């Protein structure tokens, strides 16, 4: 099912049109049309190899697209890159790089400062505020390699927060974290939403989508559907997305939202 335009373009944080990405001539994303309104929490869900991470990267120009257009607040990413905050997959980061927690967070300020000007007292204090918000201030002088997986994820969230972006792209922010960290992260994401920010997160746990997110995008190379969770997150759409391999969903009539 093609994405239904749930809102007019003046209300969009992100507008993706006819996006196709291919690796070695094999499509990873095919003809994606996706409109994301401002001020929502959006989950991107789909099986392994569905193109979820590629979609997050394509928005930022980190992978080349064969076709299509991406607009951030009505402009190209190049013009509005400062409006984007990014939390990558934890597994894609070199955690052995010798740097402290506070310095990792201050790296998030480079986008506004430029690469020549160094972070000063203002940025240092802001970084400490962001670490306090994610419950990691006491670790500010630790080496990033000394932290647990959940602690590292909190630090990367703080690095995104210091950017004070309008749109946050997060690639599996809950992967490998404990229950306490997961609750802390979703609390922060909901706070961002309350401030009018848009959060787009690759998410694997189908059972928490209805609890955590307002909207969901179901993806398997092609866009299956996207929109409010109550409309999109149905057994029919999930079976289209995962090929019928959804075992935990029982006693739900076709078309009924999961968790209703």
ZADO-1210 file (C-alpha; in nm, 4 decimals, padded with zeros to 6 digits):
<atoms>
<atom x="00.0000" y="00.0000" z="00.0000" code="UNK" pos="1"/>
<atom x="00.1395" y="00.3371" z="-00.0938" code="UNK" pos="2"/>
<atom x="00.2027" y="00.5930" z="00.1760" code="UNK" pos="3"/>
<atom x="-00.1074" y="00.8006" z="00.2435" code="UNK" pos="4"/>
<atom x="-00.0329" y="01.1704" z="00.2686" code="UNK" pos="5"/>
<atom x="-00.1680" y="01.2353" z="00.6154" code="UNK" pos="6"/>
<atom x="-00.0891" y="01.6075" z="00.6153" code="UNK" pos="7"/>
<atom x="-00.0183" y="01.8994" z="00.3843" code="UNK" pos="8"/>
<atom x="00.3404" y="01.9757" z="00.2856" code="UNK" pos="9"/>
<atom x="00.3636" y="02.2913" z="00.4983" code="UNK" pos="10"/>
<atom x="00.3353" y="02.0675" z="00.8051" code="UNK" pos="11"/>
<atom x="00.6125" y="01.8266" z="00.7074" code="UNK" pos="12"/>
<atom x="00.9448" y="01.7758" z="00.8819" code="UNK" pos="13"/>
<atom x="01.0581" y="01.5329" z="00.6136" code="UNK" pos="14"/>
<atom x="00.9402" y="01.4741" z="00.2578" code="UNK" pos="15"/>
<atom x="01.0802" y="01.1821" z="00.0577" code="UNK" pos="16"/>
<atom x="00.9773" y="01.1385" z="-00.3048" code="UNK" pos="17"/>
<atom x="01.0580" y="00.8500" z="-00.5438" code="UNK" pos="18"/>
<atom x="01.3673" y="00.7471" z="-00.3455" code="UNK" pos="19"/>
<atom x="01.5577" y="00.4485" z="-00.4828" code="UNK" pos="20"/>
<atom x="01.8899" y="00.3210" z="-00.3477" code="UNK" pos="21"/>
<atom x="02.0787" y="00.0269" z="-00.4954" code="UNK" pos="22"/>
<atom x="02.3950" y="-00.1599" z="-00.3944" code="UNK" pos="23"/>
<atom x="02.5721" y="-00.3443" z="-00.6781" code="UNK" pos="24"/>
<atom x="02.2665" y="-00.2845" z="-00.8981" code="UNK" pos="25"/>
<atom x="02.0394" y="-00.4531" z="-00.6432" code="UNK" pos="26"/>
<atom x="01.7655" y="-00.2227" z="-00.5057" code="UNK" pos="27"/>
<atom x="01.7777" y="-00.1808" z="-00.1288" code="UNK" pos="28"/>
<atom x="01.5053" y="00.0848" z="-00.1312" code="UNK" pos="29"/>
<atom x="01.2624" y="00.1053" z="-00.4194" code="UNK" pos="30"/>
<atom x="01.0536" y="00.4101" z="-00.5146" code="UNK" pos="31"/>
<atom x="00.9886" y="00.5317" z="-00.1599" code="UNK" pos="32"/>
<atom x="00.7363" y="00.8117" z="-00.1030" code="UNK" pos="33"/>
<atom x="00.7202" y="00.9132" z="00.2612" code="UNK" pos="34"/>
<atom x="00.5857" y="01.2224" z="00.4374" code="UNK" pos="35"/>
<atom x="00.6727" y="01.2742" z="00.8042" code="UNK" pos="36"/>
<atom x="00.4876" y="01.5505" z="00.9897" code="UNK" pos="37"/>
<atom x="00.6439" y="01.7724" z="01.2523" code="UNK" pos="38"/>
<atom x="00.6301" y="01.6844" z="01.6195" code="UNK" pos="39"/>
<atom x="00.5793" y="01.3060" z="01.6152" code="UNK" pos="40"/>
<atom x="00.7620" y="00.9922" z="01.7255" code="UNK" pos="41"/>
<atom x="00.7939" y="00.7656" z="01.4193" code="UNK" pos="42"/>
<atom x="00.9152" y="00.4044" z="01.4222" code="UNK" pos="43"/>
<atom x="01.0642" y="00.2487" z="01.1101" code="UNK" pos="44"/>
<atom x="01.0041" y="-00.1271" z="01.1247" code="UNK" pos="45"/>
<atom x="01.0730" y="-00.4162" z="00.8909" code="UNK" pos="46"/>
<atom x="01.2717" y="-00.7391" z="00.8593" code="UNK" pos="47"/>
<atom x="01.6500" y="-00.7590" z="00.8301" code="UNK" pos="48"/>
<atom x="01.7599" y="-00.6297" z="00.4913" code="UNK" pos="49"/>
<atom x="01.4465" y="-00.4189" z="00.4492" code="UNK" pos="50"/>
<atom x="01.6450" y="-00.0967" z="00.4007" code="UNK" pos="51"/>
<atom x="01.5706" y="00.0685" z="00.7352" code="UNK" pos="52"/>
<atom x="01.9256" y="00.1864" z="00.8091" code="UNK" pos="53"/>
<atom x="01.9745" y="00.2745" z="00.4434" code="UNK" pos="54"/>
<atom x="01.6702" y="00.5019" z="00.4593" code="UNK" pos="55"/>
<atom x="01.8125" y="00.6866" z="00.7625" code="UNK" pos="56"/>
<atom x="02.1466" y="00.7261" z="00.5846" code="UNK" pos="57"/>
<atom x="01.9925" y="00.8297" z="00.2532" code="UNK" pos="58"/>
<atom x="01.8122" y="01.1198" z="00.4212" code="UNK" pos="59"/>
<atom x="02.1541" y="01.2533" z="00.5238" code="UNK" pos="60"/>
<atom x="02.3277" y="01.1810" z="00.1964" code="UNK" pos="61"/>
<atom x="02.5500" y="00.9182" z="00.3604" code="UNK" pos="62"/>
<atom x="02.4618" y="00.6748" z="00.0802" code="UNK" pos="63"/>
<atom x="02.4081" y="00.7620" z="-00.2845" code="UNK" pos="64"/>
<atom x="02.0582" y="00.7373" z="-00.4254" code="UNK" pos="65"/>
<atom x="01.9810" y="00.6210" z="-00.7777" code="UNK" pos="66"/>
<atom x="01.6748" y="00.8450" z="-00.7907" code="UNK" pos="67"/>
<atom x="01.4510" y="01.0574" z="-00.5760" code="UNK" pos="68"/>
<atom x="01.4436" y="01.3674" z="-00.3593" code="UNK" pos="69"/>
<atom x="01.4639" y="01.4343" z="00.0144" code="UNK" pos="70"/>
<atom x="01.3469" y="01.7607" z="00.1706" code="UNK" pos="71"/>
<atom x="01.3974" y="01.8641" z="00.5332" code="UNK" pos="72"/>
<atom x="01.1520" y="02.1354" z="00.6348" code="UNK" pos="73"/>
<atom x="01.0936" y="02.2069" z="00.2658" code="UNK" pos="74"/>
<atom x="01.4623" y="02.2419" z="00.1724" code="UNK" pos="75"/>
<atom x="01.7378" y="02.0041" z="00.0671" code="UNK" pos="76"/>
<atom x="01.9419" y="01.8323" z="00.3366" code="UNK" pos="77"/>
<atom x="02.2451" y="02.0390" z="00.2334" code="UNK" pos="78"/>
<atom x="02.0591" y="02.3608" z="00.3146" code="UNK" pos="79"/>
<atom x="01.9002" y="02.2351" z="00.6366" code="UNK" pos="80"/>
<atom x="02.1587" y="01.9873" z="00.7668" code="UNK" pos="81"/>
<atom x="02.1788" y="02.1782" z="01.0969" code="UNK" pos="82"/>
<atom x="01.8179" y="02.0791" z="01.1642" code="UNK" pos="83"/>
<atom x="01.9132" y="01.7084" z="01.1754" code="UNK" pos="84"/>
<atom x="02.0498" y="01.5221" z="01.4776" code="UNK" pos="85"/>
<atom x="02.1781" y="01.1673" z="01.4264" code="UNK" pos="86"/>
<atom x="02.2264" y="00.8723" z="01.6625" code="UNK" pos="87"/>
<atom x="02.3950" y="00.5882" z="01.4678" code="UNK" pos="88"/>
<atom x="02.3840" y="00.2175" z="01.5459" code="UNK" pos="89"/>
<atom x="02.6057" y="00.1469" z="01.8423" code="UNK" pos="90"/>
<atom x="02.7737" y="-00.1357" z="01.6513" code="UNK" pos="91"/>
<atom x="02.8913" y="00.1032" z="01.3791" code="UNK" pos="92"/>
<atom x="03.1054" y="00.3105" z="01.6183" code="UNK" pos="93"/>
<atom x="03.4729" y="00.2535" z="01.7074" code="UNK" pos="94"/>
<atom x="03.4408" y="00.2516" z="02.0860" code="UNK" pos="95"/>
<atom x="03.8165" y="00.2010" z="02.1303" code="UNK" pos="96"/>
<atom x="03.8864" y="00.5530" z="02.0041" code="UNK" pos="97"/>
<atom x="04.0653" y="00.7276" z="02.2959" code="UNK" pos="98"/>
<atom x="03.8284" y="01.0039" z="02.3984" code="UNK" pos="99"/>
<atom x="03.6306" y="01.1007" z="02.7058" code="UNK" pos="100"/>
<atom x="03.2543" y="01.1026" z="02.7490" code="UNK" pos="101"/>
<atom x="03.2339" y="01.4826" z="02.7678" code="UNK" pos="102"/>
<atom x="03.4397" y="01.5208" z="02.4497" code="UNK" pos="103"/>
<atom x="03.2115" y="01.2816" z="02.2606" code="UNK" pos="104"/>
<atom x="02.9115" y="01.4927" z="02.3557" code="UNK" pos="105"/>
<atom x="03.0857" y="01.8182" z="02.2611" code="UNK" pos="106"/>
<atom x="03.1436" y="01.6746" z="01.9124" code="UNK" pos="107"/>
<atom x="02.7726" y="01.7311" z="01.8575" code="UNK" pos="108"/>
<atom x="02.8330" y="02.1066" z="01.8658" code="UNK" pos="109"/>
<atom x="03.0678" y="02.1036" z="01.5654" code="UNK" pos="110"/>
<atom x="02.7805" y="02.1448" z="01.3218" code="UNK" pos="111"/>
<atom x="02.6930" y="02.4882" z="01.4602" code="UNK" pos="112"/>
<atom x="03.0510" y="02.5930" z="01.5355" code="UNK" pos="113"/>
<atom x="03.2157" y="02.4707" z="01.2168" code="UNK" pos="114"/>
<atom x="03.5273" y="02.2545" z="01.2136" code="UNK" pos="115"/>
<atom x="03.7752" y="02.5367" z="01.2764" code="UNK" pos="116"/>
<atom x="03.6309" y="02.6872" z="01.5925" code="UNK" pos="117"/>
<atom x="03.6716" y="02.4713" z="01.9016" code="UNK" pos="118"/>
<atom x="03.4006" y="02.4187" z="02.1650" code="UNK" pos="119"/>
<atom x="03.4367" y="02.6674" z="02.4507" code="UNK" pos="120"/>
<atom x="03.2930" y="02.7105" z="02.7979" code="UNK" pos="121"/>
<atom x="02.9400" y="02.7559" z="02.6666" code="UNK" pos="122"/>
<atom x="02.9520" y="02.4273" z="02.4730" code="UNK" pos="123"/>
<atom x="03.1203" y="02.2493" z="02.7670" code="UNK" pos="124"/>
<atom x="02.8436" y="02.3548" z="03.0041" code="UNK" pos="125"/>
<atom x="02.5768" y="02.2620" z="02.7512" code="UNK" pos="126"/>
<atom x="02.7380" y="01.9188" z="02.7094" code="UNK" pos="127"/>
<atom x="02.7266" y="01.8672" z="03.0867" code="UNK" pos="128"/>
<atom x="02.3586" y="01.9649" z="03.0885" code="UNK" pos="129"/>
<atom x="02.2878" y="01.7066" z="02.8182" code="UNK" pos="130"/>
<atom x="02.4792" y="01.4381" z="03.0079" code="UNK" pos="131"/>
<atom x="02.2808" y="01.5182" z="03.3201" code="UNK" pos="132"/>
<atom x="01.9585" y="01.4838" z="03.1219" code="UNK" pos="133"/>
<atom x="02.0519" y="01.1288" z="03.0173" code="UNK" pos="134"/>
<atom x="02.1837" y="01.0378" z="03.3645" code="UNK" pos="135"/>
<atom x="02.5508" y="01.0237" z="03.2645" code="UNK" pos="136"/>
<atom x="02.7069" y="01.3365" z="03.4162" code="UNK" pos="137"/>
<atom x="02.9064" y="01.1430" z="03.6762" code="UNK" pos="138"/>
<atom x="03.0839" y="00.9628" z="03.3908" code="UNK" pos="139"/>
<atom x="03.1913" y="01.2762" z="03.2026" code="UNK" pos="140"/>
<atom x="03.5668" y="01.2119" z="03.2445" code="UNK" pos="141"/>
<atom x="03.5516" y="00.8392" z="03.1716" code="UNK" pos="142"/>
<atom x="03.6894" y="00.6961" z="02.8502" code="UNK" pos="143"/>
<atom x="03.4035" y="00.6033" z="02.6201" code="UNK" pos="144"/>
<atom x="03.5456" y="00.2480" z="02.5875" code="UNK" pos="145"/>
<atom x="03.4984" y="00.1908" z="02.9626" code="UNK" pos="146"/>
<atom x="03.1218" y="00.2236" z="02.9481" code="UNK" pos="147"/>
<atom x="02.8588" y="-00.0466" z="02.9119" code="UNK" pos="148"/>
<atom x="02.6493" y="-00.0677" z="02.5962" code="UNK" pos="149"/>
<atom x="02.3553" y="00.1105" z="02.7556" code="UNK" pos="150"/>
<atom x="02.5798" y="00.3850" z="02.8911" code="UNK" pos="151"/>
<atom x="02.7385" y="00.4360" z="02.5502" code="UNK" pos="152"/>
<atom x="02.3941" y="00.4701" z="02.3962" code="UNK" pos="153"/>
<atom x="02.3016" y="00.7367" z="02.6505" code="UNK" pos="154"/>
<atom x="02.6182" y="00.9305" z="02.5665" code="UNK" pos="155"/>
<atom x="02.5331" y="00.9250" z="02.1969" code="UNK" pos="156"/>
<atom x="02.1846" y="01.0464" z="02.2772" code="UNK" pos="157"/>
<atom x="02.3406" y="01.3348" z="02.4732" code="UNK" pos="158"/>
<atom x="02.5589" y="01.4125" z="02.1716" code="UNK" pos="159"/>
<atom x="02.2450" y="01.4413" z="01.9601" code="UNK" pos="160"/>
<atom x="02.0681" y="01.6557" z="02.2206" code="UNK" pos="161"/>
<atom x="02.3464" y="01.9162" z="02.2229" code="UNK" pos="162"/>
<atom x="02.2690" y="01.9854" z="01.8577" code="UNK" pos="163"/>
<atom x="01.9203" y="02.1096" z="01.9507" code="UNK" pos="164"/>
<atom x="01.7974" y="01.9727" z="01.6183" code="UNK" pos="165"/>
<atom x="01.4442" y="01.9831" z="01.4808" code="UNK" pos="166"/>
<atom x="01.4542" y="01.6263" z="01.3447" code="UNK" pos="167"/>
<atom x="01.6333" y="01.3403" z="01.5203" code="UNK" pos="168"/>
<atom x="01.7267" y="01.0293" z="01.3212" code="UNK" pos="169"/>
<atom x="01.8059" y="00.7298" z="01.5415" code="UNK" pos="170"/>
<atom x="01.9221" y="00.3899" z="01.4227" code="UNK" pos="171"/>
<atom x="01.8079" y="00.1291" z="01.6771" code="UNK" pos="172"/>
<atom x="01.8441" y="00.3504" z="01.9867" code="UNK" pos="173"/>
<atom x="01.7167" y="00.0724" z="02.2168" code="UNK" pos="174"/>
<atom x="01.9444" y="-00.2031" z="02.0872" code="UNK" pos="175"/>
<atom x="02.1447" y="-00.3752" z="02.3605" code="UNK" pos="176"/>
<atom x="02.0277" y="-00.1513" z="02.6448" code="UNK" pos="177"/>
<atom x="01.8768" y="-00.2553" z="02.9775" code="UNK" pos="178"/>
<atom x="01.5187" y="-00.1819" z="03.0797" code="UNK" pos="179"/>
<atom x="01.6181" y="00.1214" z="03.2885" code="UNK" pos="180"/>
<atom x="01.8067" y="00.2788" z="02.9984" code="UNK" pos="181"/>
<atom x="01.5227" y="00.2026" z="02.7584" code="UNK" pos="182"/>
<atom x="01.2747" y="00.3814" z="02.9852" code="UNK" pos="183"/>
<atom x="01.5125" y="00.6759" z="03.0200" code="UNK" pos="184"/>
<atom x="01.5550" y="00.7026" z="02.6423" code="UNK" pos="185"/>
<atom x="01.1839" y="00.6903" z="02.5622" code="UNK" pos="186"/>
<atom x="01.1185" y="00.9513" z="02.8313" code="UNK" pos="187"/>
<atom x="01.3651" y="01.1844" z="02.6597" code="UNK" pos="188"/>
<atom x="01.2143" y="01.1145" z="02.3181" code="UNK" pos="189"/>
<atom x="00.8684" y="01.2027" z="02.4466" code="UNK" pos="190"/>
<atom x="01.0084" y="01.5221" z="02.5962" code="UNK" pos="191"/>
<atom x="01.1542" y="01.6110" z="02.2547" code="UNK" pos="192"/>
<atom x="00.8125" y="01.5538" z="02.0995" code="UNK" pos="193"/>
<atom x="00.6522" y="01.7830" z="02.3578" code="UNK" pos="194"/>
<atom x="00.8920" y="02.0554" z="02.2395" code="UNK" pos="195"/>
<atom x="00.7785" y="02.0115" z="01.8786" code="UNK" pos="196"/>
<atom x="01.0736" y="01.7980" z="01.7697" code="UNK" pos="197"/>
<atom x="01.0366" y="01.5050" z="01.5286" code="UNK" pos="198"/>
<atom x="01.1997" y="01.1723" z="01.6139" code="UNK" pos="199"/>
<atom x="01.2441" y="00.9005" z="01.3505" code="UNK" pos="200"/>
<atom x="01.3827" y="00.5752" z="01.4910" code="UNK" pos="201"/>
<atom x="01.4612" y="00.2355" z="01.3437" code="UNK" pos="202"/>
<atom x="01.2936" y="-00.0016" z="01.5884" code="UNK" pos="203"/>
<atom x="01.2804" y="-00.3832" z="01.6087" code="UNK" pos="204"/>
<atom x="01.0555" y="-00.4570" z="01.9047" code="UNK" pos="205"/>
<atom x="00.7082" y="-00.4741" z="01.7529" code="UNK" pos="206"/>
<atom x="00.5465" y="-00.5208" z="02.0933" code="UNK" pos="207"/>
<atom x="00.6471" y="-00.1723" z="02.2113" code="UNK" pos="208"/>
<atom x="00.5649" y="00.0252" z="01.8975" code="UNK" pos="209"/>
<atom x="00.2128" y="00.1118" z="02.0069" code="UNK" pos="210"/>
<atom x="00.3370" y="00.2154" z="02.3534" code="UNK" pos="211"/>
<atom x="00.6333" y="00.4231" z="02.2370" code="UNK" pos="212"/>
<atom x="00.5391" y="00.5754" z="01.9007" code="UNK" pos="213"/>
<atom x="00.2671" y="00.7853" z="01.7367" code="UNK" pos="214"/>
<atom x="00.3386" y="00.6824" z="01.3788" code="UNK" pos="215"/>
<atom x="00.4955" y="00.3780" z="01.2178" code="UNK" pos="216"/>
<atom x="00.6529" y="00.3214" z="00.8768" code="UNK" pos="217"/>
<atom x="00.6512" y="-00.0425" z="00.7636" code="UNK" pos="218"/>
<atom x="00.9271" y="-00.1109" z="00.5150" code="UNK" pos="219"/>
<atom x="01.0530" y="-00.4065" z="00.3145" code="UNK" pos="220"/>
<atom x="01.2574" y="-00.2544" z="00.0293" code="UNK" pos="221"/>
<atom x="00.9289" y="-00.0984" z="-00.0800" code="UNK" pos="222"/>
<atom x="00.7104" y="00.1064" z="00.1499" code="UNK" pos="223"/>
<atom x="00.4281" y="-00.1100" z="00.2816" code="UNK" pos="224"/>
<atom x="00.2442" y="00.1671" z="00.4650" code="UNK" pos="225"/>
<atom x="00.3089" y="00.4684" z="00.6858" code="UNK" pos="226"/>
<atom x="00.0913" y="00.6732" z="00.9149" code="UNK" pos="227"/>
<atom x="-00.0606" y="00.6804" z="01.2637" code="UNK" pos="228"/>
<atom x="-00.0050" y="00.3581" z="01.4578" code="UNK" pos="229"/>
<atom x="-00.3767" y="00.2974" z="01.5065" code="UNK" pos="230"/>
<atom x="-00.4287" y="00.2854" z="01.1287" code="UNK" pos="231"/>
<atom x="-00.1091" y="00.1266" z="01.0008" code="UNK" pos="232"/>
<atom x="-00.0023" y="-00.1236" z="01.2668" code="UNK" pos="233"/>
<atom x="-00.2379" y="-00.4053" z="01.1677" code="UNK" pos="234"/>
<atom x="-00.1926" y="-00.7782" z="01.1196" code="UNK" pos="235"/>
<atom x="-00.2514" y="-00.7390" z="00.7464" code="UNK" pos="236"/>
<atom x="00.0253" y="-00.4826" z="00.7072" code="UNK" pos="237"/>
<atom x="00.2625" y="-00.6724" z="00.9351" code="UNK" pos="238"/>
<atom x="00.2113" y="-00.9908" z="00.7345" code="UNK" pos="239"/>
<atom x="00.2832" y="-00.7979" z="00.4142" code="UNK" pos="240"/>
<atom x="00.5983" y="-00.6577" z="00.5726" code="UNK" pos="241"/>
<atom x="00.7349" y="-00.9731" z="00.7348" code="UNK" pos="242"/>
<atom x="00.5967" y="-01.2353" z="00.4997" code="UNK" pos="243"/>
<atom x="00.3565" y="-01.3844" z="00.7529" code="UNK" pos="244"/>
<atom x="00.6308" y="-01.4528" z="01.0112" code="UNK" pos="245"/>
<atom x="00.4630" y="-01.2704" z="01.2977" code="UNK" pos="246"/>
<atom x="00.4101" y="-01.5341" z="01.5631" code="UNK" pos="247"/>
<atom x="00.3195" y="-01.3337" z="01.8716" code="UNK" pos="248"/>
<atom x="00.0063" y="-01.1771" z="01.7222" code="UNK" pos="249"/>
<atom x="-00.2994" y="-01.3845" z="01.8014" code="UNK" pos="250"/>
<atom x="-00.6743" y="-01.3346" z="01.8183" code="UNK" pos="251"/>
<atom x="-00.6715" y="-01.0118" z="01.6195" code="UNK" pos="252"/>
<atom x="-00.9150" y="-00.9649" z="01.3372" code="UNK" pos="253"/>
<atom x="-00.7825" y="-00.8443" z="00.9995" code="UNK" pos="254"/>
<atom x="-00.7503" y="-00.4670" z="00.9884" code="UNK" pos="255"/>
<atom x="-00.7512" y="-00.4289" z="01.3673" code="UNK" pos="256"/>
<atom x="-00.4561" y="-00.2400" z="01.5105" code="UNK" pos="257"/>
<atom x="-00.2143" y="-00.4545" z="01.7082" code="UNK" pos="258"/>
<atom x="-00.2573" y="-00.3887" z="02.0798" code="UNK" pos="259"/>
<atom x="-00.6117" y="-00.2530" z="02.0428" code="UNK" pos="260"/>
</atoms>
